[in-house]
Amino acid sequence: MRKELDEALCAKYPLVFTDRHAPMTHTAMCWGFEVGDGWYQIIDSLCGQIQSYIDWQNRDGPENVKQVVASQVKEKFGGLRFYYDGGDDVVYGMVSMAEKWAHITCEKCGSPGRGRSGGWIRTLCDVHEAERI
C-alpha cells in the first residue's frame, strides 16, 4: 500500500493501529499494510465500523469490549488477512465480512475482481489480470 494511504489509515484510526511503528519483536505491523491500494476502502470501512462499535459499547465507562489493535494486515492466497487482538464476536463478524469482500475486489484498483492463479493467487479485475499476463 502506498505510504500516503498507510499514513491516512493510521491517522484516522490511531487506536487500531497504535502498534504501526512498534518493533518486529512486538508486532508484524512494523512491516506496514502488505496489501494493494485497491483494498484501502475495505480496510477503511472495516476500521471505521470496528471503532464506532467499540466506542458505542464502551460509552458508559467500563471496557465492555476490549479495544481492537491490529497486529498484521496482509494479502495471503488472494485474500485479505486482518489479524488483531481485542474485540468480540461482533468484531470477528466484521473482519470476516471484510475478508470476504476482498475476495471479490481487485487488490490493485478496487474494481470488482476475482481470484486468479498462475504463480501467486491474486484477486484482480480483468484489466489488471491482462497486465499481469
ZAZAVEX-879348 format. One record per residue (C-alpha): residue in three letters; x, y, z. Coordinates in pm, whole numbers. Layout:
% residues N
+------+--------+--------+--------+
: resn :      x :      y :      z :
+------+--------+--------+--------+
:  ALA :      X :      Y :      Z :
...
+------+--------+--------+--------+
//
This chain:
% residues 133
+------+--------+--------+--------+
: resn :      x :      y :      z :
+------+--------+--------+--------+
:  MET :      0 :      0 :      0 :
:  ARG :    124 :    347 :    -83 :
:  LYS :    275 :    545 :    204 :
:  GLU :      6 :    816 :    195 :
:  LEU :   -274 :    560 :    228 :
:  ASP :    -86 :    386 :    512 :
:  GLU :    -48 :    720 :    691 :
:  ALA :   -415 :    809 :    634 :
:  LEU :   -536 :    487 :    797 :
:  CYS :   -301 :    529 :   1093 :
:  ALA :   -411 :    891 :   1144 :
:  LYS :   -781 :    809 :   1114 :
:  TYR :   -767 :    502 :   1344 :
:  PRO :   -482 :    564 :   1589 :
:  LEU :   -616 :    317 :   1846 :
:  VAL :   -649 :     32 :   1594 :
:  PHE :   -303 :     99 :   1450 :
:  THR :   -131 :    203 :   1772 :
:  ASP :    144 :    -53 :   1708 :
:  ARG :    206 :     52 :   1346 :
:  HIS :    567 :    152 :   1416 :
:  ALA :    638 :    -84 :   1706 :
:  PRO :    938 :   -318 :   1671 :
:  MET :    907 :   -654 :   1495 :
:  THR :    957 :   -827 :   1828 :
:  HIS :    618 :   -683 :   1930 :
:  THR :    406 :   -683 :   1612 :
:  ALA :    404 :   -756 :   1240 :
:  MET :    252 :   -410 :   1178 :
:  CYS :    610 :   -285 :   1164 :
:  TRP :    604 :   -405 :    800 :
:  GLY :    306 :   -183 :    721 :
:  PHE :     -1 :   -276 :    521 :
:  GLU :    106 :   -563 :    298 :
:  VAL :   -186 :   -523 :     55 :
:  GLY :   -254 :   -337 :   -267 :
:  ASP :   -413 :      8 :   -280 :
:  GLY :   -737 :   -144 :   -409 :
:  TRP :   -823 :   -276 :    -65 :
:  TYR :   -781 :     61 :    108 :
:  GLN :  -1157 :    125 :    109 :
:  ILE :  -1228 :   -217 :    259 :
:  ILE :   -978 :   -163 :    542 :
:  ASP :  -1101 :    193 :    598 :
:  SER :  -1464 :     78 :    619 :
:  LEU :  -1374 :   -213 :    845 :
:  CYS :  -1178 :      3 :   1088 :
:  GLY :  -1449 :    269 :   1093 :
:  GLN :  -1713 :     10 :   1182 :
:  ILE :  -1492 :   -153 :   1443 :
:  GLN :  -1400 :    174 :   1614 :
:  SER :  -1759 :    303 :   1612 :
:  TYR :  -1882 :    -23 :   1761 :
:  ILE :  -1617 :    -28 :   2034 :
:  ASP :  -1676 :    338 :   2121 :
:  TRP :  -2053 :    274 :   2144 :
:  GLN :  -2015 :    -39 :   2357 :
:  ASN :  -1774 :    138 :   2595 :
:  ARG :  -1960 :    471 :   2608 :
:  ASP :  -2067 :    435 :   2973 :
:  GLY :  -1720 :    387 :   3115 :
:  PRO :  -1624 :     26 :   3176 :
:  GLU :  -1449 :   -150 :   2892 :
:  ASN :  -1723 :   -389 :   2776 :
:  VAL :  -1536 :   -463 :   2452 :
:  LYS :  -1158 :   -457 :   2451 :
:  GLN :  -1002 :   -212 :   2203 :
:  VAL :   -901 :   -378 :   1876 :
:  VAL :   -531 :   -341 :   1795 :
:  ALA :   -419 :   -467 :   1455 :
:  SER :   -115 :   -692 :   1463 :
:  GLN :    -91 :   -759 :   1087 :
:  VAL :   -276 :   -661 :    769 :
:  LYS :   -170 :   -855 :    460 :
:  GLU :   -268 :  -1042 :    147 :
:  LYS :   -248 :  -1420 :    152 :
:  PHE :   -371 :  -1659 :   -118 :
:  GLY :   -552 :  -1371 :   -289 :
:  GLY :   -740 :  -1273 :     25 :
:  LEU :   -720 :  -1008 :    294 :
:  ARG :   -596 :  -1118 :    634 :
:  PHE :   -664 :   -881 :    923 :
:  TYR :   -502 :  -1013 :   1241 :
:  TYR :   -582 :   -834 :   1567 :
:  ASP :   -615 :   -852 :   1944 :
:  GLY :   -925 :   -742 :   2134 :
:  GLY :  -1282 :   -717 :   2014 :
:  ASP :  -1559 :   -973 :   2048 :
:  ASP :  -1783 :  -1191 :   1828 :
:  VAL :  -1932 :   -886 :   1655 :
:  VAL :  -1586 :   -762 :   1559 :
:  TYR :  -1499 :  -1114 :   1440 :
:  GLY :  -1803 :  -1098 :   1210 :
:  MET :  -1698 :   -757 :   1076 :
:  VAL :  -1347 :   -885 :    998 :
:  SER :  -1486 :  -1197 :    835 :
:  MET :  -1713 :   -987 :    612 :
:  ALA :  -1426 :   -757 :    508 :
:  GLU :  -1208 :  -1056 :    424 :
:  LYS :  -1486 :  -1199 :    205 :
:  TRP :  -1537 :   -857 :     39 :
:  ALA :  -1169 :   -852 :    -55 :
:  HIS :  -1208 :  -1185 :   -238 :
:  ILE :  -1426 :  -1009 :   -497 :
:  THR :  -1232 :   -680 :   -512 :
:  CYS :   -925 :   -610 :   -726 :
:  GLU :   -635 :   -559 :   -488 :
:  LYS :   -474 :   -309 :   -727 :
:  CYS :   -764 :    -72 :   -809 :
:  GLY :  -1071 :   -167 :   -601 :
:  SER :  -1288 :   -264 :   -900 :
:  PRO :  -1478 :   -593 :   -899 :
:  GLY :  -1230 :   -878 :   -927 :
:  ARG :  -1189 :  -1249 :   -883 :
:  GLY :   -922 :  -1495 :   -781 :
:  ARG :   -655 :  -1553 :  -1047 :
:  SER :   -392 :  -1823 :  -1049 :
:  GLY :    -66 :  -1857 :  -1235 :
:  GLY :    211 :  -1831 :   -979 :
:  TRP :     76 :  -1635 :   -683 :
:  ILE :   -300 :  -1638 :   -629 :
:  ARG :   -420 :  -1281 :   -672 :
:  THR :   -760 :  -1111 :   -672 :
:  LEU :   -765 :   -890 :   -980 :
:  CYS :  -1004 :   -725 :  -1222 :
:  ASP :   -985 :   -816 :  -1592 :
:  VAL :   -766 :   -513 :  -1671 :
:  HIS :   -503 :   -589 :  -1406 :
:  GLU :   -510 :   -961 :  -1488 :
:  ALA :   -434 :   -874 :  -1852 :
:  GLU :   -142 :   -653 :  -1738 :
:  ARG :    -10 :   -932 :  -1516 :
:  ILE :    -12 :  -1180 :  -1803 :
+------+--------+--------+--------+
//
